Amino acid sequence: MRRLCVTAAVLLLSLGGCATLAPPAVESEQRVEELTEAGEYGRALAALDRLIEHDPDNEALQSHRADLQRRADRFEQTILIEAAAHLRVEDWAAARERYEHGLNVLPDSEALRAAREAFETERQHHVRALHTRLLLARAHSLIRERPMYEELHRISPGSARARQQHQRAEREARELAEELRDLGEAALAADDPLLAVEALTLAHALSPVQVGADRLDEAESARQARLGMLQVQPIAEQDTDETWTAQDQALLERYHNAFRSGDLALARHLLEDLSRRHPDNEEIDRHRPVLSRAIDTHVSAGLERGLRLYTHGRIEEALDIWRPLRALAPENRELEAHVERAERVQRRLEALQ
């Protein structure tokens, strides 16, 4: 009997507890309002949907839901606009924070989810592009610095510091050449022969063992084929005061032909001419970074080839490489210093004969 009483008491307590956990409808509607006022539109919609599920014919609840959905849609649109504004100034952290906040509030928003996925794809692409630019910049920098380490080591054979610096530069050159070779091969596989030529050219300049001339020629052939496939179309006018003439089109075609043939000095001259004629043409401006990268790579590789010849006493051959580069890089003081030094050595040698 006593056991039966205990069991009955437990049952009564359990029933009472269950009744406490089931709030009346008015409290649930109040909770919807609280969540709405707090800006928790996703949770508010979910709570309201549960109320409608129990009372599907309640027109007041249906009207409330339509109003709440409009608020959620406005919030969603605001997040998308704010994130886009941050992306325009490349504030990646702020854009990500907006997307994360939006999805915390509206976790089921397909628009926000798709926008965040597109953002992550773009961010990863930007990260890869930055790593590529850093790698290419390091290669250009080492090509400029490496001869100085070699010269210090040559004129200070007993200096442990000079020897260590030279060894470190040689080790970095090999490592960079390997990374550049991999980048060039990946660019060829991705059908980007312009980047492939730049990467393989620098790799060959730093370490011919890593990238042979034959592989470089193959990449160059791929670039020529790609450029040859591009049809030179007339560039659209940018405003009503500007007219794109047949002469302009002829200049554009000459620019493309000069770039394809490797006559970068002529290509730069023609592009500058086009820019003077149409200073606000965005299509022309897009060619500038491509040409600039090609010139930088050509000059860096030429510097390295000339220095190898110079260090082996082949002064005239080094000058044959360096002198034409001055037209491409007249502001390059290092190149000018190499030419002047080589010419002084050549004059001394001629005087001794």
C-alpha positions in Angstrom: 0.0 0.0 0.0 2.8 2.4 0.9 4.5 1.6 -2.4 1.3 2.4 -4.3 1.0 5.8 -2.6 4.6 6.7 -3.6 3.9 5.7 -7.2 0.7 7.8 -7.3 2.6 10.8 -5.8 5.3 10.5 -8.5 2.7 10.4 -11.2 0.9 13.5 -9.9 4.2 15.4 -9.7 5.1 14.3 -13.2 1.8 15.5 -14.6 2.2 18.8 -12.8 5.6 19.2 -14.3 4.4 18.6 -17.8 1.7 21.1 -17.3 4.3 23.7 -16.3 6.4 23.1 -19.5 3.5 23.7 -21.8 3.0 27.5 -21.9 -0.3 29.0 -23.0 -0.5 30.4 -26.5 -0.5 34.0 -25.3 3.0 33.5 -23.8 4.3 32.0 -27.1 3.0 35.0 -29.0 4.7 37.2 -26.4 7.9 35.3 -27.0 7.6 36.0 -30.7 7.3 39.7 -30.0 10.4 39.6 -27.7 12.5 37.9 -30.4 11.3 40.3 -33.0 12.1 43.3 -30.9 15.6 41.8 -30.3 16.1 41.4 -34.1 16.2 37.6 -33.9 14.0 37.3 -37.0 15.0 33.7 -37.7 14.1 32.4 -34.2 10.9 34.6 -34.2 9.8 33.1 -37.5 10.4 29.6 -36.2 8.4 30.3 -33.1 5.6 31.8 -35.1 5.6 28.8 -37.4 5.1 26.5 -34.5 2.1 28.6 -33.4 0.6 28.5 -36.9 1.1 24.7 -37.0 -1.2 24.4 -34.0 -3.7 26.9 -35.3 -3.3 27.0 -39.2 -6.6 28.9 -39.7 -5.7 31.9 -37.5 -5.6 34.9 -39.8 -4.0 37.1 -37.3 -1.0 34.8 -37.0 -0.8 34.5 -40.8 -0.8 38.3 -41.1 1.8 38.6 -38.3 4.0 36.1 -40.2 3.8 38.0 -43.4 4.8 41.2 -41.6 7.7 39.4 -39.9 8.9 37.9 -43.1 9.0 41.4 -44.7 11.2 42.5 -41.8 13.5 39.5 -42.2 13.7 40.2 -46.0 14.7 43.8 -45.3 17.3 42.7 -42.8 18.7 40.2 -45.3 18.9 42.9 -48.0 20.7 45.3 -45.6 23.3 42.6 -44.7 24.0 41.9 -48.4 24.4 45.7 -49.2 26.6 46.3 -46.2 28.9 43.3 -47.0 29.1 44.4 -50.6 30.2 47.9 -49.5 32.9 46.4 -47.4 34.1 44.2 -50.3 34.3 47.2 -52.6 37.1 48.6 -50.3 38.5 45.1 -49.7 37.6 45.1 -46.0 37.4 41.3 -46.0 37.1 41.0 -42.2 34.2 43.4 -42.0 32.4 41.7 -44.9 32.8 38.3 -43.3 31.5 39.6 -40.0 28.4 40.9 -41.8 27.7 37.6 -43.4 28.2 35.7 -40.2 25.9 38.1 -38.3 23.3 37.7 -41.0 23.4 33.9 -40.9 23.3 33.9 -37.1 20.0 35.8 -37.4 18.7 34.1 -40.5 20.4 30.7 -40.6 18.0 29.4 -43.3 18.6 32.3 -45.7 19.7 30.9 -49.1 20.7 34.3 -50.3 23.0 35.0 -47.4 24.5 31.5 -47.6 25.1 31.8 -51.3 26.7 35.2 -50.9 29.0 34.0 -48.1 30.1 31.0 -50.2 30.8 33.3 -53.1 32.7 35.6 -50.7 34.8 32.7 -49.5 35.6 31.6 -53.1 36.6 35.1 -54.0 38.7 35.5 -50.8 40.6 32.2 -51.5 41.2 33.3 -55.0 42.6 36.6 -53.7 44.8 34.8 -51.2 46.2 32.6 -53.9 46.8 35.7 -56.1 48.6 37.4 -53.3 50.8 34.4 -52.7 51.7 34.3 -56.4 52.5 38.0 -56.4 54.7 37.6 -53.3 56.6 34.7 -54.9 57.2 36.6 -58.1 58.3 39.7 -56.1 60.7 37.6 -54.0 62.2 36.2 -57.2 62.6 39.7 -58.7 64.2 40.9 -55.5 66.6 38.0 -55.2 67.7 38.4 -58.8 68.6 42.0 -58.0 70.3 41.1 -54.6 72.1 37.9 -55.6 74.9 39.5 -57.6 75.8 41.7 -54.7 76.2 38.7 -52.4 78.3 37.0 -55.0 80.5 40.2 -55.4 80.9 40.4 -51.6 81.9 36.8 -51.4 84.4 37.2 -54.3 86.1 40.3 -52.9 86.1 39.0 -49.3 86.9 35.3 -49.5 88.0 35.2 -45.9 84.8 36.7 -44.5 82.6 34.1 -42.8 79.7 36.5 -43.0 80.1 37.1 -46.7 80.3 33.3 -47.2 77.2 32.7 -45.2 75.2 35.4 -47.0 76.3 34.0 -50.3 75.3 30.5 -49.3 72.0 31.7 -48.0 71.3 33.5 -51.3 72.2 30.5 -53.3 70.0 28.2 -51.2 67.0 30.6 -51.5 67.6 30.9 -55.2 67.2 27.1 -55.6 64.2 27.0 -53.3 62.5 29.9 -55.2 63.3 28.3 -58.5 61.6 25.1 -57.4 58.5 27.0 -56.3 58.4 29.0 -59.5 58.8 25.9 -61.6 55.8 24.3 -59.8 53.8 27.5 -60.3 54.7 27.6 -63.9 53.7 24.0 -64.5 50.4 24.6 -62.6 49.8 27.7 -64.7 50.4 25.7 -67.9 48.0 23.0 -66.7 45.4 25.6 -65.9 45.8 27.1 -69.4 47.4 30.3 -68.2 50.5 30.5 -70.4 51.2 34.2 -69.6 51.8 33.4 -65.9 53.6 30.2 -66.9 56.1 32.1 -68.9 56.7 34.7 -66.2 57.2 32.0 -63.5 59.4 29.7 -65.6 61.5 32.6 -66.9 62.3 33.6 -63.4 62.9 30.0 -62.3 65.3 29.5 -65.3 67.1 32.8 -64.4 67.6 31.7 -60.8 68.5 28.1 -61.5 68.8 26.7 -65.1 69.0 23.3 -63.6 65.5 23.5 -62.3 64.0 24.7 -65.6 65.7 24.0 -68.8 65.6 26.2 -71.9 63.5 23.6 -73.7 60.7 23.8 -71.2 60.8 27.6 -71.2 60.5 27.5 -75.0 57.4 25.2 -74.7 55.8 27.7 -72.4 56.7 30.6 -74.7 55.1 28.7 -77.6 51.9 28.2 -75.6 51.8 31.9 -74.8 52.3 32.8 -78.5 49.5 30.4 -79.4 47.2 31.9 -76.8 48.0 35.5 -77.9 47.5 34.5 -81.6 44.0 33.1 -80.8 43.0 36.5 -79.4 41.2 38.6 -81.9 42.0 42.3 -81.7 38.6 44.0 -81.4 38.0 47.7 -81.6 37.9 49.2 -78.1 34.6 50.8 -77.3 34.4 54.5 -76.8 34.3 55.6 -73.2 32.4 58.9 -73.7 30.6 60.8 -76.4 33.5 63.2 -77.0 35.9 60.5 -77.9 36.0 58.7 -81.3 37.9 55.5 -81.9 39.4 55.8 -85.4 40.8 53.4 -87.9 44.3 54.8 -86.9 43.6 53.9 -83.3 42.6 50.4 -84.3 45.8 50.1 -86.3 47.9 51.2 -83.3 46.1 48.6 -81.1 46.9 45.8 -83.6 50.5 47.0 -83.8 50.7 46.9 -80.0 49.4 43.3 -79.9 51.8 42.2 -82.6 54.7 43.8 -80.8 53.8 42.2 -77.5 53.4 38.8 -79.2 56.8 39.1 -80.9 58.5 40.1 -77.7 59.3 43.7 -78.8 58.3 45.1 -75.4 59.9 48.5 -76.0 57.8 49.0 -79.1 54.7 47.7 -77.3 55.2 50.1 -74.5 55.7 53.0 -76.9 52.5 52.1 -78.8 50.5 51.7 -75.6 51.7 55.1 -74.3 50.6 56.6 -77.6 47.2 55.0 -77.3 46.9 56.3 -73.7 47.7 59.8 -74.7 45.1 59.7 -77.4 42.4 58.2 -75.1 43.5 58.9 -71.5 40.2 57.7 -69.9 39.8 54.5 -71.8 39.5 51.7 -69.3 40.2 48.9 -71.8 43.6 50.5 -72.7 44.4 50.8 -69.0 43.9 47.1 -68.5 46.9 46.4 -70.7 49.3 48.3 -68.5 49.8 45.8 -65.7 50.2 42.9 -68.2 52.9 44.8 -70.1 54.6 46.0 -66.9 54.9 42.4 -65.6 56.3 41.2 -68.9 58.9 44.0 -68.9 59.9 43.4 -65.3 60.3 39.7 -65.9 62.3 40.3 -69.1 64.6 42.7 -67.4 65.1 40.5 -64.3 65.9 37.5 -66.4 68.3 39.5 -68.6 70.1 40.9 -65.5 70.7 37.4 -64.3 71.9 36.0 -67.6 74.2 38.9 -68.1 75.7 38.5 -64.6 76.5 34.9 -65.2 78.4 35.9 -68.3 80.1 38.8 -66.6 81.3 36.6 -63.7 82.9 34.3 -66.2 84.7 37.1 -67.9 82.4 37.3 -71.0 82.1 41.1 -70.7 81.0 41.8 -74.3 78.3 39.2 -74.2 76.9 40.5 -70.9 76.8 44.0 -72.4 75.0 42.7 -75.5 72.2 41.6 -73.1 72.2 44.6 -70.8 72.4 47.5 -73.2 69.0 46.8 -74.9 67.4 46.4 -71.5 68.1 50.1 -70.7 65.4 51.1 -73.3 62.9 49.0 -71.3 64.0 50.1 -67.8 65.7 53.5 -68.1 64.9 54.1 -64.4 66.6 50.9 -63.3 69.8 52.2 -61.5 71.1 48.7 -60.8 71.0 47.8 -64.5 72.7 51.1 -65.4 75.4 50.4 -62.7 76.1 47.0 -64.2 76.5 48.5 -67.7 78.8 51.3 -66.5 81.0 48.8 -64.6 81.2 46.4 -67.4 82.1 49.2 -69.9 84.8 50.4 -67.5 86.3 46.9 -67.3 86.1 46.5 -71.1 87.9 49.8 -71.6 90.7 48.7 -69.2 91.0 45.4 -71.0 91.3 47.1 -74.3 93.9 49.5 -72.9 96.0 46.6 -71.8 96.0 45.0 -75.2 
